[in-house]
Amino acid sequence: DGAEGRQASPMAAEGVGSRVLVVRHGDRFDYARPEWRERAAELGLNPRDPPLSRLGWRQAAEAAAEIQRRTRGWGRVDAILVSPYLRVIQTALPLARRLGL
């Protein structure tokens, strides 16, 4: 049945039906480039909603790979919940792609 060698999660043994993982967004572009805020405001963008920096994208990809690895055998992931901030949505994208969401 494919279960050989897999350890049952302690949570599964207790009958827990849901799991929640919390992930903070990756590095912000305005931390890497502080002048971005002023330029964003000039362009009519929200200076308090920066995208991810290059480092942030790398962190998001690494987090997605690690989450996928750690959650193998947990069953289907039903949803990824995010706030409406661009950097948060961008952080969730690699995981959503890996999970087919």
N, C-alpha and C positions, 0 to 999 in steps of 0.2 A: 504493500500500500504506500510505499515511499516514506513512511514515518521512521524507518530505522535510522539511527544516528542523530535524529533531531531531538533536542530536549524540549519538553513542554514548558511553556512559559508559566512561571508561578501565578501570574494573573489568570491564565486560562484555567488552571487547576481550581481557582477560587470562583470560577464562573463569571468573571468580569466580561461584559459584552462590548465595551468600548474602551478605546485608548486615545489619549490626546497627547500630541507632541507639540511643544512650543519652540519656535525657532525665531530668533531675532534677525532683522534684516542685515544684509551685508554692508560693507563700508560705503559711506556716502560720497558722491562725487564732490560735493562742496567741502568736504574735509580735505580731499586731495587737491582741490583747486578753489580756494576761498573766494577768488574773484568771480566765480560762477554766480553767486547770489546777486551781485549787482547787475551782471549781464542778463540774468534771467528776468529781473525786474524790468530792465529796459525793453526786453522783448515781450513783456506782458505775461510771463510765466510766473508761477508761484515760487518765490525764492525759498519757501519753507518745504518744498516738495522736490528735492533733488533726486536725480537718478542714481543708480549705483556707479561707483568708480570701477576701474578695471579690476582692482583688488576685490571689490564687492561682488562682481560677476564670478570671479574665481572662487570666492568663499561660498557663493550660492551653489555653484557646480559641485564643490567638495561636500557641502552639507547634503545635497541631494543624493550623492553617491553613498555617503555614510548612512543616511536615513534608509535608503533602499536596502543596503546591506543589513542593517540592524533589524529591519522589520520583515525580512524574509520569513515566511511561515506564519505571519500574522493574519493572512487572509487579505481580502480586498480593501483598499483604501477608498472610502466613500467621498471624501471631500477634503479640500484644502481651503481653510478660511483665512482671509487676509483683510487688512485694513485698506482703505482706498489710496494710500500713498504709493507713488510710483515705485520707490525703492523696495517696498514690501512686495508689490506685485512682481517686480523683476526678480526678487529673491525666490519667490515661489515657482517661477517658470521652469527652471531646470528639473525640479522635483515633479511638477505636474507632467512634464514631457516624459520623464522616466516611468511614471506610474500610469501613463495613458489617460490622464484626466484633461 
